[in-house]
Amino acid sequence: MVKNRNIILCLIFTFITCGIYGIYWYVCLANDTNTVSGVQDTSGGLVLLLTIITCGIYGLYWAFKCGEKIDTAKRNRGMAASNGGILYLLLYLLGGIIAFALIQHEINRLA
């Protein structure tokens, strides 16, 4: 079951806790994209661990794959899918929290 999260509150909590809530949000996004798309490959905890071990490089890969999973979920529901992987990858490079907000918006729409 995917939980609808208020994006504004997630952003506020991330800033108030100096990024600690952002780490939790990152793990939840990874788990929620797996649930929404029906593709169970990498859990949220493993995504976080691999991102830390690779000094953030795996996070770039995850952002791209997240877009592909959301596109798959949209196609399965008969919705128009765009190439979200490139968008999320670029936004993750500019600032991960912007990509998190857009991914959460799409998850809320699909839930």
Beta strands, then each sheet from edge to edge (+ up, - down):
end
